[in-house]
Amino acid sequence: MLPAGRAALPTIALAAVALATSATGCGATAHLQAGPRRPAAGGPVVEVVASAYPLAQLASYVGGKDVRVADLAGPGVAPRGLELTAAQRQEVARAAVVLDVGDGYQPEVETAPARRRLSLLPAVSRQARPYQFWLDPSLMARAATQVAAVLAQVAPSARAQFANGARDFQSVASSLQADFQSTFSQCNRNQLVTADDAFGRMAAAYGLVDIAVDRSPVAQVVALVKKDHVPVIFSEVGVTSARVGKVAAAAGVPVKSLDPLEVAPAEGARPQSYFDVMEKDLTAMESALACDISSGY
């Protein structure tokens, strides 16, 4: 349930996203085969390899039934700096389209021979770091356009389906972006203390400051938390950080969790859509920043 005052994301589009992620399969030989649309009549199914979980979700949604998507990293595996096996290199070489983050996020993936490659971070932003552009809904909306275009190059007969998938994704992303803007414009605090700098790009886009525990001396972060009365330290799903616990204990504040969406859910875990996770992250940050959305949008 959304907090009082928050606008609900479009129901039809969310249902489509849930369908697009309900059959999530990860790893070099497991594929996503889902989406809200039927394959283009007589059209080919495009084999896509994605180098990280959020890219696999995006490709699956935009491509629908006209794509098969493999997530190279696989369940529970951190994708940054991913080292490829021989089988994964073959998977990359065979794929009609390879989607990677780019800008040095995964050097082995980015330099592996591929038939057609789209590096999404440099395609949607001139800023190379932090890498996690998908935590900004406006950049994911741009990425959807890029994905639809590269898929259409491979399967022109499905161009309209890909364009529709991108527009559907962008519609929900636009609603999510409005939620972020409205929420963060009514906050009493502007500082987030997180495990690393994954949320730094998103924070800057909405006038916030992300203080990464792993990028600063522990004593310095503890002093800041105490001085500015920061109420919570955020750990991150898939990020191991002993410093988070040390800072929280020394400052006397609790640890809560954010999901940077880098790591695919473990085998057997129920997958959640990109939008579901982003809304949960927003709710957690809203509380930490003492945002007032009671007046509604």
Rosetta blueprint (number, residue, H / E / L):
1 M L
2 L L
3 P L
4 A L
5 G L
6 R L
7 A L
8 A L
9 L L
10 P L
11 T H
12 I H
13 A H
14 L H
15 A H
16 A H
17 V H
18 A H
19 L H
20 A H
21 T H
22 S L
23 A L
24 T L
25 G L
26 C L
27 G L
28 A L
29 T L
30 A L
31 H E
32 L E
33 Q L
34 A L
35 G L
36 P L
37 R L
38 R L
39 P L
40 A L
41 A L
42 G L
43 G L
44 P L
45 V L
46 V E
47 E E
48 V E
49 V E
50 A E
51 S L
52 A L
53 Y H
54 P H
55 L H
56 A H
57 Q H
58 L H
59 A H
60 S H
61 Y H
62 V H
63 G H
64 G H
65 K H
66 D H
67 V E
68 R E
69 V E
70 A E
71 D E
72 L L
73 A L
74 G L
75 P E
76 G L
77 V L
78 A L
79 P L
80 R L
81 G L
82 L L
83 E L
84 L L
85 T L
86 A H
87 A H
88 Q H
89 R H
90 Q H
91 E H
92 V H
93 A H
94 R H
95 A L
96 A L
97 V E
98 V E
99 L E
100 D E
101 V L
102 G L
103 D L
104 G L
105 Y L
106 Q L
107 P H
108 E H
109 V H
110 E H
111 T H
112 A L
113 P L
114 A L
115 R L
116 R L
117 R E
118 L E
119 S E
120 L H
121 L H
122 P H
123 A H
124 V H
125 S L
126 R L
127 Q L
128 A L
129 R L
130 P L
131 Y L
132 Q L
133 F H
134 W H
135 L H
136 D L
137 P H
138 S H
139 L H
140 M H
141 A H
142 R H
143 A H
144 A H
145 T H
146 Q H
147 V H
148 A H
149 A H
150 V H
151 L H
152 A H
153 Q H
154 V H
155 A L
156 P H
157 S H
158 A H
159 R H
160 A H
161 Q H
162 F H
163 A H
164 N H
165 G H
166 A H
167 R H
168 D H
169 F H
170 Q H
171 S H
172 V H
173 A H
174 S H
175 S H
176 L H
177 Q H
178 A H
179 D H
180 F H
181 Q H
182 S H
183 T H
184 F H
185 S L
186 Q L
187 C E
188 N L
189 R L
190 N L
191 Q E
192 L E
193 V E
194 T E
195 A L
196 D L
197 D L
198 A L
199 F L
200 G H
201 R H
202 M H
203 A H
204 A H
205 A H
206 Y L
207 G L
208 L L
209 V E
210 D E
211 I E
212 A E
213 V H
214 D H
215 R H
216 S L
217 P L
218 V H
219 A H
220 Q H
221 V H
222 V H
223 A H
224 L H
225 V H
226 K H
227 K H
228 D L
229 H L
230 V L
231 P L
232 V L
233 I E
234 F E
235 S E
236 E E
237 V L
238 G L
239 V L
240 T L
241 S L
242 A H
243 R H
244 V H
245 G H
246 K H
247 V H
248 A H
249 A H
250 A H
251 A H
252 G L
253 V L
254 P L
255 V E
256 K E
257 S E
258 L E
259 D L
260 P L
261 L L
262 E L
263 V L
264 A E
265 P L
266 A L
267 E L
268 G L
269 A L
270 R L
271 P L
272 Q L
273 S L
274 Y H
275 F H
276 D H
277 V H
278 M H
279 E H
280 K H
281 D H
282 L H
283 T H
284 A H
285 M H
286 E H
287 S H
288 A H
289 L L
290 A L
291 C E
292 D L
293 I L
294 S L
295 S L
296 G L
297 Y L
